[in-house]
Amino acid sequence: MNLKKILRPFKNRIILENVLRGLVFALICAAAFVFVFSLVYHILVLETPWKLTAITGGAVFALSFAGFFTVKYPSLRKVGRRVDGIGLQERVSTMIEYSRDESVIAGMQRNDALKKLSKVGPKNMKFRFGKSSLIVCASALVLALTICLLPYNIFVFDTDASELEDELAVEVAAIIENLRNKVKESQLDEEMKDNLNEIIDKLEKDLENSDSELERAAKIDQAKKEMNELLEEALTRKKIGESLQKFELTAKLGEAVSRGKTETVSSAMADLEQKLNEDTSLVPELAQNITDALEDSGVDSSDSLYTAFADFAGNLSGLDTEDDAYSEKLAGIFDEAFEKISEALEEQARIEAEMKELNEEMEKAEDEMLGKESEEEEGENPEGEMSEGEMPEGERPDGEMPEGEMPEGEMPEGEMPEGDFQGGEMPEGEGGEGGNTMTEGIYDPLSGSVSYGEVFAAYYAEYLEALENGSVPEDLQEIIDQYFNALN
């Protein structure tokens, strides 16, 4: 008698039951692991490494399922006990126990067990799948999902958070309102104003969605760069001036136009007029040089300075050098050209001045975000200190120092000048304990003498721009984000 074959349908049903129970058990273990793992990172105020979490969570799931299935795998005796549970009153277990007994009584018992077994099937066995397991599994999954969705810094409690948010909102609103007023009051053309207002609108949204002072300063730095790019497009005198300098005849005029000084432009045009009076063959050459320079500059033909030079070249091309009134007509052409060029240069100078004011406002806003004091506040003397021109008590007006003091520039041997530090120790307020790293001064090769915060903001702005362009690899993003978060 092949008991394994007889009981195989029952065994398969028990295996299916154990697979389902094993999956639920493995889900509970994996979800619990993810919850605890992510909770530890939340407590440490660190961002959870999701790749590592997924890999280890999957490993816990696999090991839990394999362990459960191994322990619960149905042996022949286990199958017999389950089958007896559907009303066979231990007949199958007894049959399995005495399967090798050839006595008459054992044979009768087996026949009776087989007779009863033929009246039932695998479907008569109820699944041992309690509702409590499903409830525990659902709870574990909800907890794991919740902790994953929570921000990693959720446990950083700040009693003044709402007050700080309100103050920040007011500060951002004031900065944006000030910039809009500056643009509105400026004498820029409407197209330029619209472009600037678009940059300011985007900046407002960026500031509201930023999470740190450094990020807000970086957004302001980005907006400042966009405004400067607009300025470069509006200041066509540089492009046209550089193109004019490529030709020997117009080199001096091009240099004067690049500088934007009407006095030097007038002098350069006077020299050109004199040359054309002395040598009339230079007229078509000058007209062609100006035309070629305008094409080379890439400036839009609707630009006022472009138009002034284009008219100048056109008038020169139509000038008859054999005309008796050549000198008078040439003078008229130069006077008209100078007037138009001067107007265009003055307009660009006005744009440059307006943009300079906006740039200063942006720098002030960036300093406010970084907690840097204004120059007026920094320049005020603390109480008890002397202003310029006052003489400390005991100091002699003839330049001599009181006895025991050293003249400026001399130092007793072994002493360090004020501001230096020895043994790697940093004095308080200079980046050491108690100081503000963001406002500490530094010399940057690109920006000059600035604060650390301004340098950090500029680099962070470049990182954000690269991030938007998709040029930062994913494996570096987390490292760079953690670096800039640490700077805050």
C-alpha positions as CSV (number, residue, x, y, z in Angstrom):
1,M,0.0,0.0,0.0
2,N,1.4,3.4,-1.0
3,L,0.3,5.8,1.7
4,K,2.2,8.7,0.2
5,K,0.2,8.4,-3.0
6,I,-3.1,8.1,-1.2
7,L,-2.4,11.1,1.0
8,R,-0.8,13.3,-1.7
9,P,-3.9,15.4,-2.5
10,F,-4.2,16.3,1.2
11,K,-0.5,17.1,1.3
12,N,-0.7,19.4,-1.7
13,R,-3.6,21.3,-0.1
14,I,-1.5,21.7,3.1
15,I,1.5,22.9,1.1
16,L,-0.7,25.6,-0.6
17,E,-1.9,26.6,2.8
18,N,1.7,26.9,4.1
19,V,2.7,28.9,1.0
20,L,0.0,31.5,1.7
21,R,0.7,31.6,5.4
22,G,4.5,31.8,4.7
23,L,3.9,34.8,2.4
24,V,1.9,36.6,5.0
25,F,4.5,35.8,7.7
26,A,7.3,37.0,5.4
27,L,5.5,40.3,4.6
28,I,5.0,40.9,8.4
29,C,8.7,40.4,9.0
30,A,9.9,42.5,6.0
31,A,7.5,45.3,6.9
32,A,8.6,45.3,10.5
33,F,12.2,45.4,9.5
34,V,11.6,48.3,7.1
35,F,9.8,50.2,9.8
36,V,12.5,49.7,12.4
37,F,15.3,50.4,9.9
38,S,13.7,53.6,8.7
39,L,12.8,54.7,12.2
40,V,16.4,54.5,13.3
41,Y,17.4,56.8,10.4
42,H,14.6,59.2,11.3
43,I,15.7,59.3,14.9
44,L,19.3,60.1,13.7
45,V,17.8,62.8,11.4
46,L,19.3,61.1,8.3
47,E,17.7,60.4,5.0
48,T,16.9,56.7,4.7
49,P,19.0,54.9,2.0
50,W,16.1,53.4,0.0
51,K,18.3,51.1,-2.2
52,L,19.8,49.5,0.9
53,T,16.4,49.3,2.6
54,A,14.9,47.5,-0.4
55,I,17.7,45.0,-0.7
56,T,17.8,44.2,3.0
57,G,14.0,44.1,3.2
58,G,13.9,41.7,0.3
59,A,16.5,39.5,2.0
60,V,14.4,39.5,5.2
61,F,11.3,38.5,3.2
62,A,13.1,35.6,1.5
63,L,14.7,34.3,4.6
64,S,11.4,34.6,6.6
65,F,9.5,32.7,3.9
66,A,12.1,30.0,3.6
67,G,12.3,29.5,7.4
68,F,8.5,29.3,7.8
69,F,8.1,26.9,4.9
70,T,10.9,24.7,6.2
71,V,9.4,24.5,9.7
72,K,5.9,24.0,8.5
73,Y,6.6,21.5,5.7
74,P,4.0,18.7,5.9
75,S,5.5,15.3,6.7
76,L,3.4,12.1,6.4
77,R,2.6,12.1,10.1
78,K,1.5,15.8,10.0
79,V,-0.7,15.1,7.0
80,G,-2.2,12.2,8.9
81,R,-3.0,14.3,11.9
82,R,-4.7,17.0,9.7
83,V,-6.8,14.4,7.9
84,D,-7.9,12.8,11.2
85,G,-9.1,16.3,12.1
86,I,-11.9,16.1,9.6
87,G,-13.7,13.3,11.4
88,L,-11.5,10.2,10.9
89,Q,-10.8,10.0,14.7
90,E,-7.1,9.1,14.4
91,R,-7.7,6.3,11.9
92,V,-5.1,7.7,9.4
93,S,-2.5,8.3,12.1
94,T,-2.9,4.8,13.4
95,M,-2.7,3.4,9.8
96,I,0.5,5.3,9.3
97,E,2.0,4.2,12.6
98,Y,1.2,0.5,11.9
99,S,1.9,0.6,8.2
100,R,4.5,-2.2,8.5
101,D,2.5,-4.4,10.7
102,E,1.2,-7.5,8.8
103,S,-1.1,-8.7,11.5
104,V,-4.8,-9.4,10.8
105,I,-6.0,-6.7,13.3
106,A,-3.6,-4.1,11.6
107,G,-5.0,-5.1,8.2
108,M,-8.6,-4.7,9.4
109,Q,-7.7,-1.3,10.8
110,R,-6.2,-0.2,7.5
111,N,-9.2,-1.4,5.6
112,D,-11.5,0.6,7.9
113,A,-9.3,3.7,7.6
114,L,-9.2,3.5,3.8
115,K,-13.0,3.0,3.7
116,K,-13.6,6.2,5.8
117,L,-10.9,8.1,3.8
118,S,-12.6,7.4,0.6
119,K,-15.7,9.3,1.8
120,V,-13.7,12.6,2.3
121,G,-11.4,14.7,0.2
122,P,-8.9,17.6,0.4
123,K,-11.7,20.1,0.2
124,N,-13.1,18.9,3.5
125,M,-9.9,20.3,5.2
126,K,-10.4,23.9,6.3
127,F,-7.6,26.4,5.7
128,R,-5.8,27.3,8.9
129,F,-5.6,31.0,8.0
130,G,-6.6,33.2,10.8
131,K,-7.9,36.8,10.4
132,S,-5.5,37.9,13.1
133,S,-2.5,37.2,10.7
134,L,-4.1,39.4,8.0
135,I,-4.7,42.2,10.5
136,V,-1.1,42.0,11.8
137,C,0.2,42.0,8.2
138,A,-1.9,45.0,7.2
139,S,-0.9,46.9,10.3
140,A,2.8,46.2,9.6
141,L,2.5,47.3,6.0
142,V,0.7,50.5,7.0
143,L,3.4,51.3,9.6
144,A,6.2,50.7,7.1
145,L,4.6,52.8,4.4
146,T,3.9,55.6,6.9
147,I,7.5,55.8,8.1
148,C,8.7,55.8,4.5
149,L,6.5,58.7,3.6
150,L,7.4,60.8,6.6
151,P,10.2,63.4,6.2
152,Y,13.4,62.2,7.7
153,N,13.6,65.3,10.0
154,I,10.1,64.8,11.4
155,F,11.5,64.2,14.8
156,V,13.4,67.5,14.9
157,F,11.1,69.5,17.1
158,D,11.3,73.3,17.1
159,T,9.1,75.1,19.5
160,D,9.5,78.3,17.5
161,A,9.0,76.7,14.1
162,S,5.7,78.4,13.3
163,E,7.1,81.8,14.4
164,L,10.1,81.3,12.2
165,E,8.0,80.3,9.3
166,D,5.8,83.4,9.7
167,E,8.9,85.7,9.9
168,L,10.4,84.0,6.9
169,A,7.1,84.5,4.9
170,V,7.1,88.2,5.8
171,E,10.8,88.5,4.9
172,V,10.3,86.8,1.5
173,A,7.2,88.9,0.8
174,A,9.2,92.1,1.6
175,I,12.0,91.1,-0.7
176,I,9.7,90.2,-3.6
177,E,7.6,93.4,-3.1
178,N,10.8,95.5,-3.1
179,L,12.1,94.0,-6.3
180,R,8.7,94.5,-8.0
181,N,8.6,98.1,-7.0
182,K,12.1,98.6,-8.3
183,V,11.1,97.2,-11.7
184,K,7.9,99.2,-11.7
185,E,9.7,102.5,-11.0
186,S,12.5,101.9,-13.4
187,Q,12.6,103.5,-16.9
188,L,13.1,100.2,-18.7
189,D,11.0,99.3,-21.6
190,E,7.8,97.2,-21.1
191,E,9.4,94.1,-22.6
192,M,12.3,94.2,-20.3
193,K,10.0,94.8,-17.3
194,D,7.9,91.8,-18.3
195,N,11.0,89.6,-18.5
196,L,12.2,90.8,-15.1
197,N,8.8,90.2,-13.5
198,E,8.8,86.7,-14.8
199,I,12.1,86.0,-13.1
200,I,10.8,87.6,-9.9
201,D,7.6,85.5,-10.0
202,K,9.7,82.3,-10.3
203,L,12.0,83.5,-7.5
204,E,9.0,84.0,-5.2
205,K,7.8,80.4,-5.8
206,D,11.4,79.1,-5.3
207,L,11.8,80.9,-2.0
208,E,8.5,79.7,-0.7
209,N,9.4,76.1,-1.6
210,S,13.0,76.2,-0.3
211,D,13.9,74.4,2.9
212,S,17.0,76.2,4.1
213,E,18.7,79.6,4.1
214,L,21.4,78.3,1.8
215,E,18.9,77.1,-0.7
216,R,17.0,80.4,-0.6
217,A,20.3,82.3,-1.1
218,A,21.2,80.0,-4.0
219,K,17.8,80.7,-5.6
220,I,18.4,84.4,-5.3
221,D,21.8,83.9,-6.9
222,Q,20.2,82.0,-9.8
223,A,17.7,84.8,-10.3
224,K,20.5,87.4,-10.2
225,K,22.3,85.5,-12.9
226,E,19.2,85.4,-15.1
227,M,18.8,89.1,-14.7
228,N,22.4,89.7,-15.6
229,E,21.9,87.6,-18.7
230,L,19.0,89.8,-19.7
231,L,21.3,92.8,-19.2
232,E,24.0,91.3,-21.4
233,E,21.4,90.9,-24.2
234,A,20.3,94.5,-23.8
235,L,23.8,95.9,-23.7
236,T,24.4,95.4,-27.4
237,R,27.2,98.1,-27.4
238,K,29.7,95.4,-26.3
239,K,28.9,93.0,-29.1
240,I,28.8,95.7,-31.8
241,G,31.9,97.4,-30.3
242,E,33.9,94.2,-30.3
243,S,32.9,93.5,-33.9
244,L,33.9,97.0,-35.0
245,Q,37.3,96.5,-33.4
246,K,38.0,93.7,-35.9
247,F,38.5,96.2,-38.7
248,E,41.4,98.6,-38.7
249,L,39.4,101.6,-39.9
250,T,36.7,101.2,-37.2
251,A,38.9,99.8,-34.3
252,K,39.0,103.1,-32.4
253,L,35.3,103.7,-32.8
254,G,34.5,100.1,-31.7
255,E,36.6,100.5,-28.5
256,A,34.7,103.8,-27.7
257,V,31.3,102.1,-28.3
258,S,32.2,99.2,-26.1
259,R,33.0,101.6,-23.3
260,G,29.7,103.4,-23.9
261,K,31.3,106.9,-23.5
262,T,29.8,109.5,-25.8
263,E,32.9,111.7,-25.5
264,T,35.3,109.0,-26.8
265,V,32.7,108.1,-29.5
266,S,32.7,111.7,-30.6
267,S,36.5,111.8,-30.7
268,A,36.6,108.6,-32.7
269,M,34.0,109.8,-35.2
270,A,35.8,113.1,-35.6
271,D,39.0,111.2,-36.5
272,L,37.1,109.1,-39.0
273,E,35.5,112.1,-40.6
274,Q,38.9,113.7,-41.0
275,K,40.3,110.6,-42.7
276,L,37.3,110.5,-45.1
277,N,37.8,114.1,-46.0
278,E,41.5,113.4,-46.7
279,D,40.9,110.2,-48.6
280,T,37.4,109.8,-50.2
281,S,38.2,106.2,-51.3
282,L,37.7,105.2,-47.6
283,V,34.0,106.0,-47.7
284,P,32.8,102.7,-49.3
285,E,35.3,100.7,-47.2
286,L,34.0,102.3,-43.9
287,A,30.4,101.6,-45.0
288,Q,31.3,97.9,-45.7
289,N,33.2,97.5,-42.5
290,I,30.3,98.8,-40.5
291,T,27.9,96.5,-42.3
292,D,30.1,93.5,-41.8
293,A,30.6,94.3,-38.1
294,L,26.8,94.5,-37.6
295,E,26.3,91.1,-39.3
296,D,29.2,89.6,-37.2
297,S,27.8,90.9,-33.9
298,G,24.6,88.8,-34.1
299,V,22.6,91.7,-32.6
300,D,18.9,91.9,-33.6
301,S,18.3,94.4,-36.3
302,S,15.5,96.1,-34.3
303,D,18.0,97.2,-31.7
304,S,18.4,101.0,-31.6
305,L,22.2,101.0,-31.7
306,Y,22.2,98.5,-34.5
307,T,19.8,100.7,-36.4
308,A,21.9,103.8,-35.8
309,F,25.0,102.1,-37.3
310,A,23.0,100.5,-40.1
311,D,21.6,104.0,-41.1
312,F,25.2,105.4,-40.8
313,A,26.5,102.7,-43.2
314,G,23.6,103.3,-45.6
315,N,24.1,107.0,-45.7
316,L,27.8,106.6,-46.4
317,S,27.0,104.1,-49.2
318,G,24.8,106.7,-50.9
319,L,27.2,109.5,-50.6
320,D,28.7,110.9,-53.8
321,T,32.4,111.6,-53.2
322,E,32.6,113.7,-56.4
323,D,29.9,116.1,-55.2
324,D,31.1,119.7,-54.5
325,A,29.2,119.7,-51.2
326,Y,30.9,116.4,-50.2
327,S,32.4,117.7,-47.0
328,E,29.1,119.3,-45.8
329,K,27.1,116.2,-46.6
330,L,29.7,114.0,-44.9
331,A,29.5,116.3,-41.8
332,G,25.7,116.0,-41.8
333,I,25.9,112.2,-42.0
334,F,28.4,112.0,-39.1
335,D,26.3,114.5,-37.0
336,E,23.1,112.5,-37.6
337,A,24.9,109.2,-36.9
338,F,26.5,110.6,-33.7
339,E,23.1,111.8,-32.4
340,K,21.5,108.4,-33.0
341,I,24.5,106.5,-31.5
342,S,24.5,108.8,-28.5
343,E,20.8,108.3,-27.9
344,A,21.2,104.5,-28.1
345,L,24.3,104.5,-25.8
346,E,22.4,106.7,-23.2
347,E,19.5,104.3,-23.3
348,Q,21.8,101.4,-22.6
349,A,23.6,103.3,-19.9
350,R,20.2,103.9,-18.3
351,I,19.4,100.2,-18.5
352,E,22.8,99.3,-17.0
353,A,22.2,101.7,-14.1
354,E,18.7,100.3,-13.5
355,M,20.0,96.8,-13.6
356,K,22.9,97.7,-11.2
357,E,20.3,98.9,-8.7
358,L,18.4,95.6,-9.1
359,N,21.6,93.7,-8.7
360,E,22.3,95.5,-5.4
361,E,18.8,94.7,-4.2
362,M,19.4,91.0,-5.0
363,E,22.7,91.0,-3.2
364,K,21.0,92.6,-0.1
365,A,18.3,90.0,-0.2
366,E,20.9,87.2,-0.5
367,D,22.8,88.7,2.5
368,E,19.5,88.7,4.5
369,M,18.9,85.1,3.7
370,L,22.4,84.3,4.9
371,G,22.1,86.4,8.1
372,K,24.7,88.9,7.0
373,E,24.5,92.4,8.5
374,S,24.3,95.4,6.2
375,E,27.4,97.5,5.6
376,E,25.9,100.3,7.7
377,E,25.4,98.0,10.7
378,E,28.9,96.5,10.2
379,G,30.4,100.0,10.0
380,E,28.9,101.3,13.2
381,N,31.3,101.4,16.1
382,P,30.3,99.3,19.1
383,E,29.6,101.1,22.3
384,G,32.9,102.2,24.0
385,E,34.9,102.1,20.8
386,M,36.3,105.3,19.2
387,S,35.4,106.6,15.8
388,E,37.9,107.8,13.2
389,G,39.7,110.9,14.3
390,E,39.4,110.4,18.0
391,M,42.5,110.0,20.1
392,P,42.7,107.4,22.9
393,E,43.6,108.7,26.3
394,G,47.4,108.6,26.9
395,E,48.3,108.6,23.2
396,R,50.5,111.5,22.1
397,P,49.5,113.7,19.1
398,D,53.0,113.8,17.8
399,G,52.9,110.1,16.9
400,E,54.8,108.8,19.9
401,M,53.3,105.9,21.8
402,P,53.0,105.8,25.6
403,E,55.7,103.9,27.4
404,G,55.5,100.2,27.2
405,E,53.5,100.1,23.9
406,M,54.8,99.1,20.5
407,P,54.5,101.2,17.4
408,E,52.3,99.9,14.6
409,G,54.0,97.2,12.5
410,E,56.3,96.1,15.3
411,M,55.7,93.1,17.4
412,P,57.4,91.5,20.4
413,E,59.2,88.3,19.5
414,G,57.0,85.2,19.9
415,E,53.7,87.0,19.8
416,M,51.1,86.6,17.1
417,P,49.2,89.5,15.6
418,E,45.6,90.0,16.5
419,G,43.3,87.8,14.3
420,D,45.9,85.0,13.9
421,F,45.7,81.8,15.8
422,Q,48.1,79.2,17.0
423,G,48.0,75.5,17.5
424,G,45.1,75.0,15.1
425,E,42.7,77.0,17.5
426,M,40.3,79.4,15.9
427,P,39.2,82.4,17.9
428,E,35.5,82.8,18.6
429,G,33.7,84.6,15.8
430,E,36.2,83.6,13.2
431,G,34.6,80.3,12.2
432,G,35.2,78.6,15.6
433,E,32.6,77.9,18.3
434,G,30.2,80.7,18.7
435,G,30.9,82.2,15.2
436,N,28.7,82.3,12.1
437,T,30.3,80.4,9.3
438,M,28.0,81.9,6.7
439,T,29.0,85.5,7.5
440,E,32.7,84.8,7.9
441,G,34.8,86.6,5.3
442,I,36.8,84.9,2.6
443,Y,38.6,85.8,-0.6
444,D,37.1,83.9,-3.6
445,P,39.1,84.1,-6.9
446,L,35.9,84.7,-8.8
447,S,33.8,86.8,-6.5
448,G,36.5,88.7,-4.6
449,S,36.1,89.5,-0.9
450,V,32.8,87.9,0.1
451,S,31.3,85.8,2.9
452,Y,31.4,82.0,3.0
453,G,27.6,82.1,2.7
454,E,27.8,83.9,-0.6
455,V,30.4,81.4,-2.0
456,F,28.2,78.5,-0.8
457,A,25.1,80.0,-2.3
458,A,26.9,80.6,-5.7
459,Y,28.1,76.9,-5.8
460,Y,24.7,75.7,-4.7
461,A,23.0,77.7,-7.4
462,E,25.3,76.0,-10.0
463,Y,24.4,72.6,-8.5
464,L,20.7,73.3,-8.7
465,E,21.0,74.4,-12.3
466,A,22.9,71.3,-13.2
467,L,20.3,69.3,-11.3
468,E,17.5,70.8,-13.4
469,N,19.5,70.1,-16.6
470,G,19.8,66.4,-15.5
471,S,23.6,66.5,-15.7
472,V,24.1,65.3,-12.1
473,P,24.4,61.4,-11.7
474,E,21.9,59.9,-9.3
475,D,24.6,58.3,-7.2
476,L,26.1,61.7,-6.5
477,Q,22.9,63.6,-5.8
478,E,22.5,62.1,-2.3
479,I,26.2,62.9,-1.4
480,I,25.9,66.5,-2.6
481,D,22.6,67.0,-0.9
482,Q,24.0,65.8,2.4
483,Y,27.0,68.1,2.0
484,F,24.9,71.2,1.4
485,N,22.5,70.1,4.2
486,A,25.5,70.0,6.6
487,L,26.4,73.5,5.6
488,N,23.0,74.7,6.9
